[in-house]
């Protein structure tokens, strides 16, 4: 596969009243065209910071991000973001919300008829063509997220960035959205980077799972290849030995390896504090 995105040894340091805070330290990751990557880790491990650097919303303190061998220095339509909150404008219909993005990206290359067809195509892609003229307050949470995804896809991004897009949905709606996302990714071959806290979601959707160490100075701890054949069926996978092995590997990293790191770090802090007290005395 062709290398699309190179996250090259990035550090992210934020100034605070108490001094500099290092959120990320030497995060290094290469992503190929058409890959589905999940970022997973405990809260505060810098997952969203990585996503924001790739989106161009943050500039890395050290290192950088290359997309097609060009440095990312600002947001751009080749990287579309889907947030946990759908971020739809409440006074606009589903069609009009998608239309905003299409006009922004394609106003010089599409006429009004082509835009209309393209907007309707993307809403149909996420199974929202039946609610094309409804406003956000007239549709469910899952349907809002579908419109948000349609808006992102309508920009024809090279990379789709998703920050816990299904985190606020109930379990059944979430499952339907995951299935829809797999269908879309299979059809369009998008490159997707998704943040999740859900281990089953990560294993079901991903080609690789990037497991982040705990912050501060978080980095890539382990990368797990998910070689399960596609298309994937959640019912069949529930009894699949390889699926359960992968799931266990992620849980082991999150709840055993990272817990050990936390325990060691806490002991070192206590020991350091005790030494300082003895020295002062």
Buried (B, 14 or more C-beta within 10 A) or exposed (E): EEEBBBBBBBBBBEEEEEEEEBBBBEBEBEBBBBBBBBBBBBEBBBBBBBBBBBBBBBBBBEBBBBBEEEEBEEEBEBBBBBBBBBEBEEEBBBBBBBBBBBEEBBEEEBEEEEBBEBBBBBBEBBBBBEBBEBBBEEBEBBBBBBBBBBBBBBBBBBBBBBBBBBBBBEEEBBBBBBBBBBBBBBEBEBBBBBBBBBBBBBBBBBBBBBBBBBBBBBBBBBEBEBEBEEEBEBEEBEEBEEBEEBBEBBEEBBEEBBEEEEEEEEEEEEEEEEEEEEEEE
